[in-house]
């Protein structure tokens, strides 16, 4: 039985949206807002994407999605650092966010390349 593209989209929406909603509720309840910020970065979309890739396309595709998510999360670290520095030194939140988003994209591509390089090097030694 072939699933429609809408089934896939609905499941992604429910999983990702449910995780985001649960994190938002948690953010409202927890008294330590800076700790609660950790949950604001919860990779709800990544979880939904890996589950769906695993179910519909297999473990190899799920692993590739997870690898890309790892690079994207490392890129998020760069994004946050660039954003904070932009807020402090530029004093323009809009421009800071644009620059931080560009930094996220470029650094994510860099991390993907580095992770692939590390995996290839590791595979040669095994």
GUSE-884028 format. One record per residue: residue number from 0; x, y, z of N, C-alpha, C in turn. Coordinates in Angstrom, 3 decimals. Layout:
N
<site timi="NUM" n_px="X" n_py="Y" n_pz="Z" ca_px="X" ca_py="Y" ca_pz="Z" c_px="X" c_py="Y" c_pz="Z"/>
...
This chain:
126
<site timi="0" n_px="0.839" n_py="-1.180" n_pz="0.000" ca_px="0.000" ca_py="0.000" ca_pz="0.000" c_px="0.887" c_py="1.247" c_pz="0.000"/>
<site timi="1" n_px="0.689" n_py="2.104" n_pz="-0.958" ca_px="1.493" ca_py="3.317" ca_pz="-1.097" c_px="0.858" c_py="4.454" c_pz="-0.295"/>
<site timi="2" n_px="1.688" n_py="5.127" n_pz="0.487" ca_px="1.212" ca_py="6.265" ca_pz="1.272" c_px="1.175" c_py="7.509" c_pz="0.400"/>
<site timi="3" n_px="0.191" n_py="8.347" n_pz="0.650" ca_px="0.114" ca_py="9.599" ca_pz="-0.097" c_px="1.099" c_py="10.592" c_pz="0.508"/>
<site timi="4" n_px="1.512" n_py="11.583" n_pz="-0.277" ca_px="2.418" ca_py="12.600" ca_pz="0.268" c_px="1.783" c_py="13.345" c_pz="1.446"/>
<site timi="5" n_px="0.461" n_py="13.396" n_pz="1.465" ca_px="-0.222" ca_py="14.089" ca_pz="2.554" c_px="-0.132" c_py="13.312" c_pz="3.863"/>
<site timi="6" n_px="-0.065" n_py="11.967" n_pz="3.795" ca_px="0.121" ca_py="11.168" ca_pz="5.014" c_px="1.465" c_py="11.517" c_pz="5.652"/>
<site timi="7" n_px="2.506" n_py="11.574" n_pz="4.836" ca_px="3.836" ca_py="11.921" ca_pz="5.310" c_px="3.832" c_py="13.320" c_pz="5.920"/>
<site timi="8" n_px="3.229" n_py="14.269" n_pz="5.238" ca_px="3.162" ca_py="15.640" ca_pz="5.718" c_px="2.379" c_py="15.738" c_pz="7.023"/>
<site timi="9" n_px="1.270" n_py="15.008" n_pz="7.120" ca_px="0.459" ca_py="15.030" ca_pz="8.332" c_px="1.236" c_py="14.472" c_pz="9.526"/>
<site timi="10" n_px="1.944" n_py="13.375" n_pz="9.324" ca_px="2.715" ca_py="12.776" ca_pz="10.413" c_px="3.845" c_py="13.724" c_pz="10.844"/>
<site timi="11" n_px="4.529" n_py="14.332" n_pz="9.885" ca_px="5.582" ca_py="15.300" ca_pz="10.223" c_px="5.002" c_py="16.472" c_pz="11.011"/>
<site timi="12" n_px="3.852" n_py="16.958" n_pz="10.577" ca_px="3.206" ca_py="18.075" ca_pz="11.254" c_px="2.838" c_py="17.702" c_pz="12.683"/>
<site timi="13" n_px="2.259" n_py="16.528" n_pz="12.864" ca_px="1.837" ca_py="16.107" ca_pz="14.197" c_px="3.034" c_py="15.883" c_pz="15.123"/>
<site timi="14" n_px="4.063" n_py="15.187" n_pz="14.630" ca_px="5.248" ca_py="14.934" ca_pz="15.458" c_px="6.010" c_py="16.227" c_pz="15.755"/>
<site timi="15" n_px="6.311" n_py="16.974" n_pz="14.721" ca_px="7.066" ca_py="18.221" ca_pz="14.905" c_px="6.271" c_py="19.256" c_pz="15.687"/>
<site timi="16" n_px="5.021" n_py="19.447" n_pz="15.304" ca_px="4.180" ca_py="20.428" ca_pz="15.991" c_px="3.913" c_py="20.048" c_pz="17.437"/>
<site timi="17" n_px="3.696" n_py="18.755" n_pz="17.687" ca_px="3.474" ca_py="18.296" ca_pz="19.055" c_px="4.694" c_py="18.517" c_pz="19.933"/>
<site timi="18" n_px="5.877" n_py="18.244" n_pz="19.394" ca_px="7.109" ca_py="18.447" ca_pz="20.157" c_px="7.351" c_py="19.933" c_pz="20.423"/>
<site timi="19" n_px="7.100" n_py="20.757" n_pz="19.420" ca_px="7.272" ca_py="22.203" ca_pz="19.600" c_px="6.278" c_py="22.728" c_pz="20.630"/>
<site timi="20" n_px="5.031" n_py="22.274" n_pz="20.556" ca_px="4.018" ca_py="22.706" ca_pz="21.526" c_px="4.382" c_py="22.262" c_pz="22.937"/>
<site timi="21" n_px="4.859" n_py="21.022" n_pz="23.091" ca_px="5.261" ca_py="20.533" ca_pz="24.411" c_px="6.419" c_py="21.355" c_pz="24.963"/>
<site timi="22" n_px="7.376" n_py="21.709" n_pz="24.106" ca_px="8.499" ca_py="22.545" ca_pz="24.548" c_px="8.015" c_py="23.929" c_pz="24.965"/>
<site timi="23" n_px="7.075" n_py="24.481" n_pz="24.218" ca_px="6.545" ca_py="25.809" ca_pz="24.566" c_px="5.863" c_py="25.773" c_pz="25.933"/>
<site timi="24" n_px="5.080" n_py="24.750" n_pz="26.172" ca_px="4.412" ca_py="24.616" ca_pz="27.474" c_px="5.456" c_py="24.494" c_pz="28.579"/>
<site timi="25" n_px="6.482" n_py="23.685" n_pz="28.343" ca_px="7.555" ca_py="23.525" ca_pz="29.320" c_px="8.249" c_py="24.864" c_pz="29.580"/>
<site timi="26" n_px="8.478" n_py="25.640" n_pz="28.523" ca_px="9.119" ca_py="26.947" ca_pz="28.670" c_px="8.288" c_py="27.876" c_pz="29.548"/>
<site timi="27" n_px="6.968" n_py="27.754" n_pz="29.477" ca_px="6.093" ca_py="28.614" ca_pz="30.273" c_px="6.084" c_py="28.202" c_pz="31.743"/>
<site timi="28" n_px="6.328" n_py="26.925" n_pz="32.016" ca_px="6.223" ca_py="26.392" ca_pz="33.372" c_px="7.528" c_py="26.500" c_pz="34.150"/>
<site timi="29" n_px="8.653" n_py="26.243" n_pz="33.509" ca_px="9.939" ca_py="26.183" ca_pz="34.220" c_px="10.362" c_py="27.583" c_pz="34.670"/>
<site timi="30" n_px="10.792" n_py="27.722" n_pz="35.912" ca_px="11.151" ca_py="29.047" ca_pz="36.417" c_px="12.521" c_py="29.562" c_pz="35.937"/>
<site timi="31" n_px="13.430" n_py="28.677" n_pz="35.535" ca_px="14.770" ca_py="29.095" ca_pz="35.114" c_px="14.760" c_py="29.314" c_pz="33.610"/>
<site timi="32" n_px="14.520" n_py="30.545" n_pz="33.192" ca_px="14.324" ca_py="30.837" ca_pz="31.772" c_px="15.566" c_py="30.578" c_pz="30.930"/>
<site timi="33" n_px="16.756" n_py="30.815" n_pz="31.457" ca_px="17.930" ca_py="30.553" ca_pz="30.638" c_px="18.108" c_py="29.052" c_pz="30.416"/>
<site timi="34" n_px="17.794" n_py="28.228" n_pz="31.433" ca_px="17.827" ca_py="26.778" ca_pz="31.248" c_px="16.709" c_py="26.349" c_pz="30.297"/>
<site timi="35" n_px="15.573" n_py="27.003" n_pz="30.404" ca_px="14.447" ca_py="26.677" ca_pz="29.530" c_px="14.785" c_py="26.943" c_pz="28.069"/>
<site timi="36" n_px="15.713" n_py="27.870" n_pz="27.826" ca_px="16.127" ca_py="28.144" ca_pz="26.456" c_px="16.724" c_py="26.936" c_pz="25.762"/>
<site timi="37" n_px="17.305" n_py="26.024" n_pz="26.539" ca_px="17.838" ca_py="24.790" ca_pz="25.967" c_px="16.718" c_py="24.031" c_pz="25.260"/>
<site timi="38" n_px="15.544" n_py="24.036" n_pz="25.862" ca_px="14.419" ca_py="23.324" ca_pz="25.276" c_px="13.826" c_py="24.052" c_pz="24.080"/>
<site timi="39" n_px="14.086" n_py="25.340" n_pz="23.979" ca_px="13.625" ca_py="26.084" ca_pz="22.804" c_px="14.360" c_py="25.600" c_pz="21.555"/>
<site timi="40" n_px="15.531" n_py="25.013" n_pz="21.738" ca_px="16.308" ca_py="24.495" ca_pz="20.620" c_px="16.023" c_py="23.018" c_pz="20.364"/>
<site timi="41" n_px="14.998" n_py="22.475" n_pz="21.001" ca_px="14.654" ca_py="21.063" ca_pz="20.821" c_px="14.464" c_py="20.758" c_pz="19.334"/>
<site timi="42" n_px="15.135" n_py="19.751" n_pz="18.829" ca_px="15.109" ca_py="19.478" ca_pz="17.386" c_px="13.867" c_py="18.700" c_pz="16.941"/>
<site timi="43" n_px="12.697" n_py="19.289" n_pz="17.178" ca_px="11.442" ca_py="18.605" ca_pz="16.862" c_px="11.341" c_py="18.238" c_pz="15.388"/>
<site timi="44" n_px="11.729" n_py="19.132" n_pz="14.538" ca_px="11.631" ca_py="18.857" ca_pz="13.105" c_px="12.597" c_py="17.745" c_pz="12.722"/>
<site timi="45" n_px="13.789" n_py="17.733" n_pz="13.341" ca_px="14.767" ca_py="16.684" ca_pz="13.055" c_px="14.221" c_py="15.327" c_pz="13.453"/>
<site timi="46" n_px="13.602" n_py="15.256" n_pz="14.618" ca_px="13.058" ca_py="13.978" ca_pz="15.080" c_px="12.016" c_py="13.458" c_pz="14.104"/>
<site timi="47" n_px="11.116" n_py="14.334" n_pz="13.696" ca_px="10.080" ca_py="13.923" ca_pz="12.745" c_px="10.702" c_py="13.482" c_pz="11.422"/>
<site timi="48" n_px="11.705" n_py="14.214" n_pz="10.954" ca_px="12.338" ca_py="13.875" ca_pz="9.677" c_px="13.058" c_py="12.537" c_pz="9.739"/>
<site timi="49" n_px="13.778" n_py="12.277" n_pz="10.838" ca_px="14.500" ca_py="11.007" ca_pz="10.968" c_px="13.517" c_py="9.842" c_pz="11.068"/>
<site timi="50" n_px="12.467" n_py="10.001" n_pz="11.843" ca_px="11.456" ca_py="8.938" ca_pz="11.955" c_px="10.835" c_py="8.641" c_pz="10.595"/>
<site timi="51" n_px="10.443" n_py="9.677" n_pz="9.899" ca_px="9.785" ca_py="9.469" ca_pz="8.606" c_px="10.745" c_py="8.867" c_pz="7.585"/>
<site timi="52" n_px="11.980" n_py="9.327" n_pz="7.584" ca_px="12.964" ca_py="8.762" ca_pz="6.657" c_px="13.198" c_py="7.295" c_pz="6.977"/>
<site timi="53" n_px="13.299" n_py="6.962" n_pz="8.255" ca_px="13.504" ca_py="5.573" ca_pz="8.652" c_px="12.332" c_py="4.691" c_pz="8.270"/>
<site timi="54" n_px="11.123" n_py="5.180" n_pz="8.483" ca_px="9.922" ca_py="4.390" ca_pz="8.190" c_px="9.752" c_py="4.199" c_pz="6.690"/>
<site timi="55" n_px="9.903" n_py="5.269" n_pz="5.922" ca_px="9.586" ca_py="5.200" ca_pz="4.500" c_px="10.773" c_py="4.902" c_pz="3.591"/>
<site timi="56" n_px="12.007" n_py="5.201" n_pz="4.050" ca_px="13.149" ca_py="5.047" ca_pz="3.153" c_px="14.280" c_py="4.199" c_pz="3.724"/>
<site timi="57" n_px="14.217" n_py="3.853" n_pz="5.006" ca_px="15.217" ca_py="2.971" ca_pz="5.594" c_px="16.251" c_py="3.691" c_pz="6.448"/>
<site timi="58" n_px="17.066" n_py="2.871" n_pz="7.082" ca_px="18.051" ca_py="3.377" ca_pz="8.042" c_px="19.121" c_py="4.255" c_pz="7.401"/>
<site timi="59" n_px="19.554" n_py="3.938" n_pz="6.190" ca_px="20.590" ca_py="4.732" ca_pz="5.515" c_px="20.123" c_py="6.171" c_pz="5.336"/>
<site timi="60" n_px="18.902" n_py="6.342" n_pz="4.861" ca_px="18.370" ca_py="7.694" ca_pz="4.665" c_px="18.186" c_py="8.398" c_pz="6.009"/>
<site timi="61" n_px="17.724" n_py="7.668" n_pz="7.028" ca_px="17.557" ca_py="8.253" ca_pz="8.364" c_px="18.908" c_py="8.712" c_pz="8.910"/>
<site timi="62" n_px="19.959" n_py="7.912" n_pz="8.694" ca_px="21.298" ca_py="8.281" ca_pz="9.153" c_px="21.793" c_py="9.538" c_pz="8.444"/>
<site timi="63" n_px="21.519" n_py="9.642" n_pz="7.147" ca_px="21.919" ca_py="10.839" ca_pz="6.400" c_px="21.202" c_py="12.082" c_pz="6.926"/>
<site timi="64" n_px="19.917" n_py="11.944" n_pz="7.243" ca_px="19.155" ca_py="13.065" ca_pz="7.807" c_px="19.750" c_py="13.453" c_pz="9.158"/>
<site timi="65" n_px="20.054" n_py="12.472" n_pz="9.994" ca_px="20.622" ca_py="12.746" ca_pz="11.312" c_px="21.994" c_py="13.408" c_pz="11.191"/>
<site timi="66" n_px="22.796" n_py="12.982" n_pz="10.221" ca_px="24.102" ca_py="13.596" ca_pz="10.003" c_px="23.938" c_py="15.062" c_pz="9.626"/>
<site timi="67" n_px="23.016" n_py="15.346" n_pz="8.726" ca_px="22.752" ca_py="16.735" ca_pz="8.347" c_px="22.242" c_py="17.550" c_pz="9.520"/>
<site timi="68" n_px="21.422" n_py="16.918" n_pz="10.356" ca_px="20.905" ca_py="17.615" ca_pz="11.540" c_px="22.037" c_py="17.929" c_pz="12.511"/>
<site timi="69" n_px="22.995" n_py="17.018" n_pz="12.640" ca_px="24.149" ca_py="17.266" ca_pz="13.505" c_px="24.924" c_py="18.486" c_pz="13.016"/>
<site timi="70" n_px="25.166" n_py="18.545" n_pz="11.733" ca_px="25.868" ca_py="19.699" ca_pz="11.168" c_px="25.052" c_py="20.973" c_pz="11.369"/>
<site timi="71" n_px="23.746" n_py="20.882" n_pz="11.192" ca_px="22.884" ca_py="22.045" ca_pz="11.394" c_px="22.881" c_py="22.519" c_pz="12.831"/>
<site timi="72" n_px="22.915" n_py="21.573" n_pz="13.774" ca_px="22.938" ca_py="21.953" ca_pz="15.195" c_px="24.266" c_py="22.586" c_pz="15.577"/>
<site timi="73" n_px="25.358" n_py="22.074" n_pz="15.027" ca_px="26.653" ca_py="22.728" ca_pz="15.245" c_px="26.631" c_py="24.134" c_pz="14.652"/>
<site timi="74" n_px="25.999" n_py="24.244" n_pz="13.496" ca_px="25.825" ca_py="25.560" ca_pz="12.875" c_px="24.984" c_py="26.486" c_pz="13.741"/>
<site timi="75" n_px="24.025" n_py="25.923" n_pz="14.475" ca_px="23.213" ca_py="26.732" ca_pz="15.395" c_px="24.074" c_py="27.344" c_pz="16.486"/>
<site timi="76" n_px="25.087" n_py="26.625" n_pz="16.930" ca_px="26.004" ca_py="27.167" ca_pz="17.933" c_px="26.702" c_py="28.406" c_pz="17.373"/>
<site timi="77" n_px="27.178" n_py="28.287" n_pz="16.150" ca_px="27.812" ca_py="29.426" ca_pz="15.492" c_px="26.794" c_py="30.563" c_pz="15.345"/>
<site timi="78" n_px="25.583" n_py="30.236" n_pz="14.952" ca_px="24.522" ca_py="31.230" ca_pz="14.774" c_px="24.269" c_py="32.015" c_pz="16.053"/>
<site timi="79" n_px="24.161" n_py="31.316" n_pz="17.170" ca_px="23.900" ca_py="31.979" ca_pz="18.452" c_px="25.057" c_py="32.891" c_pz="18.833"/>
<site timi="80" n_px="26.277" n_py="32.421" n_pz="18.670" ca_px="27.445" ca_py="33.239" ca_pz="19.012" c_px="27.487" c_py="34.498" c_pz="18.149"/>
<site timi="81" n_px="27.264" n_py="34.337" n_pz="16.854" ca_px="27.267" ca_py="35.486" ca_pz="15.945" c_px="26.122" c_py="36.446" c_pz="16.290"/>
<site timi="82" n_px="24.952" n_py="35.902" n_pz="16.608" ca_px="23.816" ca_py="36.753" ca_pz="16.966" c_px="24.109" c_py="37.561" c_pz="18.228"/>
<site timi="83" n_px="24.631" n_py="36.907" n_pz="19.253" ca_px="24.945" ca_py="37.614" ca_pz="20.511" c_px="25.977" c_py="38.713" c_pz="20.263"/>
<site timi="84" n_px="27.019" n_py="38.382" n_pz="19.534" ca_px="28.034" ca_py="39.400" ca_pz="19.222" c_px="27.433" c_py="40.543" c_pz="18.406"/>
<site timi="85" n_px="26.546" n_py="40.202" n_pz="17.475" ca_px="25.871" ca_py="41.233" ca_pz="16.688" c_px="24.993" c_py="42.125" c_pz="17.551"/>
<site timi="86" n_px="24.251" n_py="41.515" n_pz="18.473" ca_px="23.403" ca_py="42.306" ca_pz="19.373" c_px="24.253" c_py="43.271" c_pz="20.202"/>
<site timi="87" n_px="25.398" n_py="42.782" n_pz="20.677" ca_px="26.261" ca_py="43.595" ca_pz="21.544" c_px="26.947" c_py="44.709" c_pz="20.755"/>
<site timi="88" n_px="27.560" n_py="44.367" n_pz="19.619" ca_px="28.398" ca_py="45.324" ca_pz="18.921" c_px="27.684" c_py="46.134" c_pz="17.846"/>
<site timi="89" n_px="26.706" n_py="45.542" n_pz="17.165" ca_px="25.994" ca_py="46.277" ca_pz="16.125" c_px="24.795" c_py="47.047" c_pz="16.674"/>
<site timi="90" n_px="24.222" n_py="46.532" n_pz="17.757" ca_px="23.049" ca_py="47.147" ca_pz="18.379" c_px="21.863" c_py="47.234" c_pz="17.410"/>
<site timi="91" n_px="21.813" n_py="46.291" n_pz="16.471" ca_px="20.702" ca_py="46.222" ca_pz="15.514" c_px="20.268" c_py="44.767" c_pz="15.429"/>
<site timi="92" n_px="19.162" n_py="44.427" n_pz="16.075" ca_px="18.753" ca_py="43.033" ca_pz="16.164" c_px="18.411" c_py="42.439" c_pz="14.803"/>
<site timi="93" n_px="17.792" n_py="43.196" n_pz="13.916" ca_px="17.426" ca_py="42.667" ca_pz="12.602" c_px="18.630" c_py="42.294" c_pz="11.772"/>
<site timi="94" n_px="19.576" n_py="43.204" n_pz="11.682" ca_px="20.814" ca_py="42.948" ca_pz="10.940" c_px="21.590" c_py="41.808" c_pz="11.588"/>
<site timi="95" n_px="21.628" n_py="41.800" n_pz="12.913" ca_px="22.334" ca_py="40.729" ca_pz="13.627" c_px="21.748" c_py="39.363" c_pz="13.293"/>
<site timi="96" n_px="20.422" n_py="39.268" n_pz="13.227" ca_px="19.782" ca_py="37.988" ca_pz="12.900" c_px="20.039" c_py="37.567" c_pz="11.459"/>
<site timi="97" n_px="20.069" n_py="38.527" n_pz="10.549" ca_px="20.376" ca_py="38.204" ca_pz="9.148" c_px="21.802" c_py="37.664" c_pz="9.037"/>
<site timi="98" n_px="22.737" n_py="38.356" n_pz="9.650" ca_px="24.139" ca_py="37.910" ca_pz="9.618" c_px="24.280" c_py="36.553" c_pz="10.300"/>
<site timi="99" n_px="23.596" n_py="36.359" n_pz="11.435" ca_px="23.668" ca_py="35.086" ca_pz="12.164" c_px="23.097" c_py="33.944" c_pz="11.333"/>
<site timi="100" n_px="22.016" n_py="34.205" n_pz="10.598" ca_px="21.420" ca_py="33.168" ca_pz="9.746" c_px="22.369" c_py="32.778" c_pz="8.619"/>
<site timi="101" n_px="23.027" n_py="33.757" n_pz="8.040" ca_px="24.019" ca_py="33.473" ca_pz="6.997" c_px="25.177" c_py="32.671" c_pz="7.596"/>
<site timi="102" n_px="25.607" n_py="33.059" n_pz="8.807" ca_px="26.686" ca_py="32.322" ca_pz="9.485" c_px="26.268" c_py="30.889" c_pz="9.769"/>
<site timi="103" n_px="24.990" n_py="30.683" n_pz="10.153" ca_px="24.484" ca_py="29.333" ca_pz="10.386" c_px="24.593" c_py="28.494" c_pz="9.106"/>
<site timi="104" n_px="24.139" n_py="29.050" n_pz="7.990" ca_px="24.129" ca_py="28.304" ca_pz="6.737" c_px="25.547" c_py="27.931" c_pz="6.302"/>
<site timi="105" n_px="26.434" n_py="28.896" n_pz="6.313" ca_px="27.813" ca_py="28.643" ca_pz="5.873" c_px="28.508" c_py="27.661" c_pz="6.813"/>
<site timi="106" n_px="28.351" n_py="27.866" n_pz="8.118" ca_px="29.017" ca_py="26.956" ca_pz="9.062" c_px="28.418" c_py="25.552" c_pz="9.004"/>
<site timi="107" n_px="27.122" n_py="25.439" n_pz="8.755" ca_px="26.493" ca_py="24.118" ca_pz="8.621" c_px="27.071" c_py="23.364" c_pz="7.438"/>
<site timi="108" n_px="27.263" n_py="24.062" n_pz="6.314" ca_px="27.883" ca_py="23.431" ca_pz="5.149" c_px="29.309" c_py="22.992" c_pz="5.478"/>
<site timi="109" n_px="30.033" n_py="23.833" n_pz="6.191" ca_px="31.397" ca_py="23.492" ca_pz="6.619" c_px="31.382" c_py="22.242" c_pz="7.498"/>
<site timi="110" n_px="30.456" n_py="22.196" n_pz="8.474" ca_px="30.402" ca_py="21.048" ca_pz="9.381" c_px="30.005" c_py="19.764" c_pz="8.647"/>
<site timi="111" n_px="29.111" n_py="19.855" n_pz="7.667" ca_px="28.748" ca_py="18.666" ca_pz="6.874" c_px="29.995" c_py="18.124" c_pz="6.184"/>
<site timi="112" n_px="30.755" n_py="19.028" n_pz="5.573" ca_px="31.970" ca_py="18.617" ca_pz="4.875" c_px="32.970" c_py="17.978" c_pz="5.846"/>
<site timi="113" n_px="33.137" n_py="18.582" n_pz="7.012" ca_px="34.065" ca_py="18.062" ca_pz="8.008" c_px="33.622" c_py="16.696" c_pz="8.544"/>
<site timi="114" n_px="32.344" n_py="16.539" n_pz="8.790" ca_px="31.826" ca_py="15.262" ca_pz="9.292" c_px="32.030" c_py="14.166" c_pz="8.248"/>
<site timi="115" n_px="31.731" n_py="14.464" n_pz="6.980" ca_px="31.951" ca_py="13.478" ca_pz="5.913" c_px="33.430" c_py="13.111" c_pz="5.821"/>
<site timi="116" n_px="34.295" n_py="14.117" n_pz="5.924" ca_px="35.738" ca_py="13.866" ca_pz="5.877" c_px="36.161" c_py="12.968" c_pz="7.037"/>
<site timi="117" n_px="35.695" n_py="13.259" n_pz="8.228" ca_px="36.024" ca_py="12.462" ca_pz="9.413" c_px="35.512" c_py="11.029" c_pz="9.269"/>
<site timi="118" n_px="34.287" n_py="10.865" n_pz="8.747" ca_px="33.735" ca_py="9.517" ca_pz="8.568" c_px="34.526" c_py="8.716" c_pz="7.535"/>
<site timi="119" n_px="34.940" n_py="9.367" n_pz="6.455" ca_px="35.748" ca_py="8.678" ca_pz="5.439" c_px="37.100" c_py="8.270" c_pz="6.013"/>
<site timi="120" n_px="37.714" n_py="9.164" n_pz="6.776" ca_px="38.996" ca_py="8.857" ca_pz="7.402" c_px="38.856" c_py="7.699" c_pz="8.380"/>
<site timi="121" n_px="37.797" n_py="7.717" n_pz="9.147" ca_px="37.536" ca_py="6.668" ca_pz="10.118" c_px="37.290" c_py="5.321" c_pz="9.438"/>
<site timi="122" n_px="36.568" n_py="5.346" n_pz="8.323" ca_px="36.260" ca_py="4.107" ca_pz="7.595" c_px="37.541" c_py="3.456" c_pz="7.039"/>
<site timi="123" n_px="38.517" n_py="4.263" n_pz="6.679" ca_px="39.785" ca_py="3.739" ca_pz="6.154" c_px="40.588" c_py="3.017" c_pz="7.238"/>
<site timi="124" n_px="40.410" n_py="3.436" n_pz="8.493" ca_px="41.157" ca_py="2.848" ca_pz="9.588" c_px="40.467" c_py="1.654" c_pz="10.229"/>
<site timi="125" n_px="39.272" n_py="1.374" n_pz="9.799" ca_px="38.532" ca_py="0.243" ca_pz="10.383" c_px="38.704" c_py="-1.004" c_pz="9.552"/>
